[in-house]
Every structure is written in C-alpha cells, then in structure tokens.
Amino acid sequence: MIEEAVLRKVKILSKEENYFAFIRNIRQTVSDTIISDLSPHYLSEPRGAYKNKSLYVVKPRSTKEVSKCLKLATKYKIGVVPWSGGTGLVGGQIAADKYNVTLSLEKMNKIKNFSSVNQSLEVEAGVILESIHEFVDSKNFLFPLSMASKGSCCIGGNLATNAGGIGVLRYGNARDLCLGLEVVLADGSIINDIKTLKKDNTGYDLKNLFIGSEGSLGVITRAVLRLYPTPANKIVVFFGVPDFNAALKTYLEISKRFGQFLQAYELISNVGMLFLEETNMFRSTIQRSKSEWHVLIELGFNNSSVEEEVYEALDNLYNKNIISNVVVGDTETKAQNLWKMREDIPEANRKIGAITSHDISLPLENMESFIKKSVIEIKEINQFLRVNCFGHMGDGNLHFNIFPPKGEKSTSYFKIKTKLTDIINKNCKTLEGSFSAEHGVGRLKVKDLKQYCDPGKFHVMCQLKKAMDPFAILNPGVIVSRDTQDI
C-alpha cells in the first residue's frame, strides 16, 4: 500500500519536461560541457534533404563528459544524435525530433601518442581528417583514409560510418585502419579498447561492431589509427578509354603487374566531365577527351625501377588503342590538379541537382551489366534523363546518380524518384551487389535495409540494438528504426 501511495504522488513528466530536465542536469552536473542553441552550422547536411530539429547542441570536452551526458539521456529517455563534421550523405547526423539533442564531439580534438615504432597514432573523435594527414605527413608517415570532405569531416564520424574514399583499394576502409577504440554506451559505461595491437583474439570483436554502426550502438570518443610509411615515389595518371570493358581490361592489367603499389583506380564517366564544364569547374590544364569513360590511377612505391615499368605498361596499352589522351601528373601540382578534378565531381553534382543519388558496390565482373541494364531501364522512364556514374572502380564502389535534362530542375522529377531508386536497388541485389557501399544507411536508407538485407542478418541487428540501447536513445531512427524492427 505504501508503494502505491508513493507511485500516485510521482509526477509523470511529459516529453518536453524530460527534455528540459535533461538540459538543466547537464548544466548542473557537467559544468565544462558547452550547451548552445542550434547554429546554422548544424541545421542541415550537404544535400539539404534533412533539416536538424534539435533545439540544443551539447559539446563535451572529454570521454567522462560524454559518459555523464549519455547517462542522463538514458535517465530522461532523450534521443542523442552524434555530430562529427556533418558531412554524411544519408542523414545520419540530423535529428528528426526537436526533443533530441545534437551531441557534437568537435571540442574533443587532441592528437597524441604518435609511435613510429608501432606505426600508430591516438586521436580523439573530433579531430578533422585533414589535420591527421598534416600531422603524420610531418612525421613522414601516411594515414591513407581520404575523401573530398577531408577538410571538414572528423575521424569519429569516419569510423562510425566505416568511411571508404580513394585509398580503399590498397589500404582498406576505415575499419582496416583502426587498431583500438574507446566507446561510450547508452547507459554511460565506457569501453576502453585503446590498443596498438594488430592481433588480439580475446573474445568478441567489439571494436568492429561499433565501426560502421553510425552511432546507433555507442559513441566513439577515441581511436588508435594504423599508419604507413610514406612511399618515396608516386605516379598519378589520367587517361581515356573507349568503353567500360577497356577500363576493366586496363585495371586487370595494371593490378596484375603492380597490384602491391596500386593505391587508387578511379572511374569517371564522360557525363561527369561534362558536368565539370557545365558548372565551370573543369581544369583547363587537362586536355579534354571525348572518351566515353576516363580513369585516374595512383601508384606509390619505393623502388624507382617500378616507375619505368609502369610507363612501359601504359605505353603498351596506348599502342593497342585500349587507352588514349594520357595525362601524367609528373609534378606535385599537376598530380593535385588531376585529383582535384576527380574530387570536384560531387560538388558539380550538387550544383546541378540530382533527382536521386546512389552509393553502390558490385562484383567487378557484374559492374558493366549493372550499368547497361540500369541505364536502359532509366531511359525507358524518360530518355532525356542523365546518369553520372563515377567512383572507386578498383574496389567495386560506384556512385550512380540520376539527373534531369540540362536546364531543368530536379524537383520537377521527384515524382519518379521512388521508381528510379527501385531500379538501382533491385539491379544491385540481382547482380550480388550492395545498395550502400561507403556512405552508410543513416535515415535515408532505413527502409531499403529492411527490404534488401538478409532477414537473418537484419534480425541480429535488431537484437543487438535492443540489448545495447534498450530505450533507443542513440541516434534514434538510424539503421534500425522502430518502424522497421522485427519485434
């Protein structure tokens, strides 16, 4: 009877009351944590498809502060959406509810514990990727994870999304470049697995469970990164090919002979080149080729004799009319210009405005079939739609984006967006590919995951989410939402 009387006196707080009680408690108990209103910096993501509805941004300065924040979030059942540079392309960093809080790790930006012996570096989650590049470059080392957003994306987000980028072919994804991790769980408990070991078979591989989980199972706060000695020599070459088969044939030839040195093999369609011209971003120092496809390759090596062999192989391909319009990045400036052209394509895409954008992966042997089949089906809907296909061909990752006819707005075609997406996703599944290669699932592809993921795998994902985040406070709606869970 006493317990019932006590229960009757307990005030059931509304969602709004819980939220502001949470904010008050952070201000009182975590004094160093910065809490601010949502500034324009956090309002949207690069493609503008999602708007951040959070009222506040919480900026902890340490792992302990993150722990206290999540403990309070669990107590008050407040959704926490991690923000790490805000460059994600699937809406994973955007809060869909005003009573969710944005958790930015930008103040946790220390670089420490560099080891030339272990070839490793410890960093906090808020360190900008380009800052890591600059630091390790000064030590004559290489951290090979790189992408167009390197100047603003943060390493915590790179790991949370298992980012790919241009170096995957030789060095692997973010997962392959991480030796140790520190993570804060929903209840505030801390997993400290900060190690420099390359072999550690002590039970379940928790580190790799959190990498790629997009902040839905825990918040990454620190990491130990794997470094590589900087190659003494580098070759960057751009050339045209008449068709996809020639691009594949060239890749097989180069990778067969120089696979241990091949760092990137990028495929660019002629549409991508036209888009650079259309947006006044084309590099005039590069001879314009009318080839259907273009390729950008980079090799890194220490043995100077390799350079002569590479150019000999390229000459042979040129003489067989497999490649054409060869441009060699024989100075650092020319090499940077070639890469800048490749990295400018996503920005050109944004300026033109895609109807729908896709980040897919396929077995190399099925890639041409996918492209041909998808383009035919897209043109059957509207023959004037434009497809810009480009990406990291060497590791099977393509960006397959569909645009309106020149001069028209993408918004005029949104009524066919679902139909176009279905074409891409179904063809990916039929040809043993994935509808998400490196961008993740986020909020954009939650229903796609439920539809196209293996049922057994999806069931285990749901069980993991329930076990590790029973109140669904961590990045609610990302990867596994309440609508798609197999309860």
KAMO-V564048 format. One record per residue. N is the residue number from 1. RES is the residue in one small letter. SS is DSSP state (H for helix, E for strand, C for the rest). D_LAST is the distance of its C-alpha to the last C-alpha in whole Angstrom. Layout:
N&RES&SS&D_LAST ; N&RES&SS&D_LAST
This chain:
1&m&C&35 ; 2&i&H&36 ; 3&e&H&32 ; 4&e&H&31 ; 5&a&H&34 ; 6&v&H&33 ; 7&l&H&30 ; 8&r&H&31 ; 9&k&H&33 ; 10&v&C&30 ; 11&k&C&30 ; 12&i&C&26 ; 13&l&C&27 ; 14&s&C&26 ; 15&k&H&24 ; 16&e&H&27 ; 17&e&H&29 ; 18&n&H&26 ; 19&y&H&27 ; 20&f&H&31 ; 21&a&H&31 ; 22&f&H&29 ; 23&i&H&31 ; 24&r&H&34 ; 25&n&H&33 ; 26&i&H&33 ; 27&r&H&36 ; 28&q&H&38 ; 29&t&H&36 ; 30&v&C&36 ; 31&s&C&39 ; 32&d&C&40 ; 33&t&C&37 ; 34&i&E&37 ; 35&i&E&36 ; 36&s&E&37 ; 37&d&E&36 ; 38&l&C&34 ; 39&s&C&37 ; 40&p&H&38 ; 41&h&H&37 ; 42&y&H&33 ; 43&l&C&33 ; 44&s&E&32 ; 45&e&C&31 ; 46&p&C&33 ; 47&r&C&33 ; 48&g&C&32 ; 49&a&C&29 ; 50&y&C&27 ; 51&k&E&29 ; 52&n&C&28 ; 53&k&C&28 ; 54&s&C&28 ; 55&l&C&31 ; 56&y&E&32 ; 57&v&E&32 ; 58&v&E&32 ; 59&k&E&34 ; 60&p&C&34 ; 61&r&C&37 ; 62&s&C&36 ; 63&t&H&33 ; 64&k&H&33 ; 65&e&H&33 ; 66&v&H&30 ; 67&s&H&29 ; 68&k&H&30 ; 69&c&H&28 ; 70&l&H&25 ; 71&k&H&25 ; 72&l&H&26 ; 73&a&H&23 ; 74&t&H&21 ; 75&k&H&23 ; 76&y&H&23 ; 77&k&C&20 ; 78&i&C&22 ; 79&g&C&20 ; 80&v&E&22 ; 81&v&E&23 ; 82&p&E&25 ; 83&w&E&28 ; 84&s&C&31 ; 85&g&C&33 ; 86&g&C&31 ; 87&t&C&32 ; 88&g&C&29 ; 89&l&C&28 ; 90&v&C&25 ; 91&g&C&24 ; 92&g&C&23 ; 93&q&C&25 ; 94&i&C&25 ; 95&a&C&24 ; 96&a&C&22 ; 97&d&C&23 ; 98&k&C&26 ; 99&y&C&25 ; 100&n&C&23 ; 101&v&E&26 ; 102&t&E&27 ; 103&l&E&28 ; 104&s&E&31 ; 105&l&C&32 ; 106&e&C&36 ; 107&k&C&38 ; 108&m&C&37 ; 109&n&C&39 ; 110&k&C&41 ; 111&i&E&42 ; 112&k&E&43 ; 113&n&E&44 ; 114&f&E&45 ; 115&s&E&47 ; 116&s&C&49 ; 117&v&C&49 ; 118&n&C&45 ; 119&q&C&45 ; 120&s&E&42 ; 121&l&E&41 ; 122&e&E&39 ; 123&v&E&38 ; 124&e&E&36 ; 125&a&C&33 ; 126&g&C&35 ; 127&v&C&38 ; 128&i&E&38 ; 129&l&H&38 ; 130&e&H&42 ; 131&s&H&43 ; 132&i&H&42 ; 133&h&H&44 ; 134&e&H&47 ; 135&f&H&47 ; 136&v&H&46 ; 137&d&H&49 ; 138&s&H&52 ; 139&k&C&51 ; 140&n&C&51 ; 141&f&E&48 ; 142&l&E&45 ; 143&f&C&41 ; 144&p&C&41 ; 145&l&C&37 ; 146&s&E&39 ; 147&m&C&38 ; 148&a&C&39 ; 149&s&C&37 ; 150&k&C&39 ; 151&g&C&41 ; 152&s&C&38 ; 153&c&C&35 ; 154&c&E&34 ; 155&i&H&33 ; 156&g&H&30 ; 157&g&H&29 ; 158&n&H&30 ; 159&l&H&28 ; 160&a&H&25 ; 161&t&C&25 ; 162&n&C&27 ; 163&a&C&30 ; 164&g&C&32 ; 165&g&E&35 ; 166&i&C&39 ; 167&g&C&39 ; 168&v&H&36 ; 169&l&H&38 ; 170&r&H&40 ; 171&y&H&39 ; 172&g&C&35 ; 173&n&C&32 ; 174&a&H&32 ; 175&r&H&30 ; 176&d&H&33 ; 177&l&H&35 ; 178&c&E&33 ; 179&l&E&34 ; 180&g&E&33 ; 181&l&E&31 ; 182&e&E&30 ; 183&v&E&27 ; 184&v&E&26 ; 185&l&C&22 ; 186&a&C&20 ; 187&d&C&22 ; 188&g&C&25 ; 189&s&C&26 ; 190&i&E&28 ; 191&i&E&28 ; 192&n&E&31 ; 193&d&E&31 ; 194&i&C&35 ; 195&k&C&36 ; 196&t&C&39 ; 197&l&C&38 ; 198&k&C&38 ; 199&k&C&37 ; 200&d&C&34 ; 201&n&C&32 ; 202&t&C&32 ; 203&g&C&28 ; 204&y&C&25 ; 205&d&C&26 ; 206&l&H&24 ; 207&k&H&26 ; 208&n&H&25 ; 209&l&H&21 ; 210&f&H&22 ; 211&i&C&25 ; 212&g&C&23 ; 213&s&C&20 ; 214&e&C&21 ; 215&g&C&21 ; 216&s&C&17 ; 217&l&C&18 ; 218&g&C&21 ; 219&v&E&24 ; 220&i&E&27 ; 221&t&E&31 ; 222&r&E&33 ; 223&a&E&34 ; 224&v&E&36 ; 225&l&E&37 ; 226&r&E&39 ; 227&l&C&42 ; 228&y&E&45 ; 229&p&E&48 ; 230&t&C&49 ; 231&p&C&51 ; 232&a&C&55 ; 233&n&E&55 ; 234&k&E&53 ; 235&i&E&53 ; 236&v&E&51 ; 237&v&E&52 ; 238&f&E&51 ; 239&f&E&52 ; 240&g&E&52 ; 241&v&E&51 ; 242&p&C&51 ; 243&d&C&48 ; 244&f&H&45 ; 245&n&H&46 ; 246&a&H&49 ; 247&a&H&46 ; 248&l&H&44 ; 249&k&H&48 ; 250&t&H&49 ; 251&y&H&46 ; 252&l&H&46 ; 253&e&H&50 ; 254&i&H&49 ; 255&s&H&46 ; 256&k&H&48 ; 257&r&H&51 ; 258&f&H&50 ; 259&g&C&46 ; 260&q&C&47 ; 261&f&C&48 ; 262&l&E&46 ; 263&q&E&44 ; 264&a&E&43 ; 265&y&E&43 ; 266&e&E&42 ; 267&l&E&42 ; 268&i&E&43 ; 269&s&E&44 ; 270&n&H&47 ; 271&v&H&45 ; 272&g&H&44 ; 273&m&H&48 ; 274&l&H&48 ; 275&f&H&46 ; 276&l&H&47 ; 277&e&H&51 ; 278&e&H&49 ; 279&t&C&48 ; 280&n&C&51 ; 281&m&C&50 ; 282&f&C&51 ; 283&r&C&53 ; 284&s&C&57 ; 285&t&C&58 ; 286&i&C&56 ; 287&q&C&58 ; 288&r&C&56 ; 289&s&C&55 ; 290&k&C&54 ; 291&s&C&52 ; 292&e&C&49 ; 293&w&E&47 ; 294&h&E&48 ; 295&v&E&47 ; 296&l&E&47 ; 297&i&E&47 ; 298&e&E&48 ; 299&l&E&49 ; 300&g&E&50 ; 301&f&E&52 ; 302&n&C&55 ; 303&n&C&57 ; 304&s&C&60 ; 305&s&H&61 ; 306&v&H&57 ; 307&e&H&58 ; 308&e&H&61 ; 309&e&H&59 ; 310&v&H&56 ; 311&y&H&58 ; 312&e&H&60 ; 313&a&H&57 ; 314&l&H&56 ; 315&d&H&60 ; 316&n&H&59 ; 317&l&H&56 ; 318&y&H&58 ; 319&n&H&61 ; 320&k&C&59 ; 321&n&C&58 ; 322&i&C&54 ; 323&i&C&54 ; 324&s&E&56 ; 325&n&E&57 ; 326&v&E&56 ; 327&v&E&56 ; 328&v&E&56 ; 329&g&C&55 ; 330&d&C&58 ; 331&t&C&58 ; 332&e&H&56 ; 333&t&H&56 ; 334&k&H&56 ; 335&a&H&53 ; 336&q&H&51 ; 337&n&H&52 ; 338&l&H&50 ; 339&w&H&47 ; 340&k&H&47 ; 341&m&H&47 ; 342&r&H&44 ; 343&e&H&42 ; 344&d&H&44 ; 345&i&H&42 ; 346&p&H&38 ; 347&e&H&41 ; 348&a&H&43 ; 349&n&H&39 ; 350&r&H&38 ; 351&k&H&42 ; 352&i&H&42 ; 353&g&C&38 ; 354&a&E&36 ; 355&i&E&34 ; 356&t&E&31 ; 357&s&C&31 ; 358&h&C&29 ; 359&d&E&29 ; 360&i&E&29 ; 361&s&E&30 ; 362&l&C&31 ; 363&p&C&33 ; 364&l&H&37 ; 365&e&H&38 ; 366&n&H&36 ; 367&m&H&36 ; 368&e&H&39 ; 369&s&H&38 ; 370&f&H&35 ; 371&i&H&37 ; 372&k&H&39 ; 373&k&H&37 ; 374&s&H&35 ; 375&v&H&38 ; 376&i&H&39 ; 377&e&H&36 ; 378&i&H&36 ; 379&k&H&40 ; 380&e&H&39 ; 381&i&H&38 ; 382&n&C&40 ; 383&q&C&43 ; 384&f&C&44 ; 385&l&C&41 ; 386&r&E&41 ; 387&v&E&39 ; 388&n&E&39 ; 389&c&E&38 ; 390&f&E&39 ; 391&g&E&37 ; 392&h&E&37 ; 393&m&H&38 ; 394&g&H&39 ; 395&d&H&36 ; 396&g&C&34 ; 397&n&E&33 ; 398&l&E&34 ; 399&h&E&34 ; 400&f&E&34 ; 401&n&E&34 ; 402&i&E&36 ; 403&f&E&38 ; 404&p&C&40 ; 405&p&C&44 ; 406&k&C&46 ; 407&g&C&47 ; 408&e&C&44 ; 409&k&C&41 ; 410&s&H&38 ; 411&t&H&36 ; 412&s&H&38 ; 413&y&H&36 ; 414&f&H&33 ; 415&k&H&32 ; 416&i&H&32 ; 417&k&H&30 ; 418&t&H&27 ; 419&k&H&29 ; 420&l&H&30 ; 421&t&H&27 ; 422&d&H&26 ; 423&i&H&29 ; 424&i&H&29 ; 425&n&H&25 ; 426&k&H&26 ; 427&n&H&29 ; 428&c&H&27 ; 429&k&H&25 ; 430&t&H&28 ; 431&l&C&30 ; 432&e&C&28 ; 433&g&C&27 ; 434&s&E&25 ; 435&f&C&24 ; 436&s&E&24 ; 437&a&C&27 ; 438&e&C&28 ; 439&h&C&27 ; 440&g&C&23 ; 441&v&C&20 ; 442&g&C&20 ; 443&r&C&19 ; 444&l&C&21 ; 445&k&C&19 ; 446&v&H&16 ; 447&k&H&15 ; 448&d&H&18 ; 449&l&H&16 ; 450&k&H&13 ; 451&q&H&16 ; 452&y&H&18 ; 453&c&C&16 ; 454&d&C&16 ; 455&p&H&13 ; 456&g&H&13 ; 457&k&H&14 ; 458&f&H&11 ; 459&h&H&9 ; 460&v&H&11 ; 461&m&H&12 ; 462&c&H&8 ; 463&q&H&9 ; 464&l&H&12 ; 465&k&H&11 ; 466&k&H&10 ; 467&a&H&13 ; 468&m&H&15 ; 469&d&C&14 ; 470&p&C&13 ; 471&f&C&14 ; 472&a&C&13 ; 473&i&C&17 ; 474&l&E&18 ; 475&n&C&19 ; 476&p&C&16 ; 477&g&C&15 ; 478&v&C&16 ; 479&i&C&15 ; 480&v&C&11 ; 481&s&C&11 ; 482&r&C&9 ; 483&d&C&10 ; 484&t&C&9 ; 485&q&C&6 ; 486&d&C&4 ; 487&i&C&0
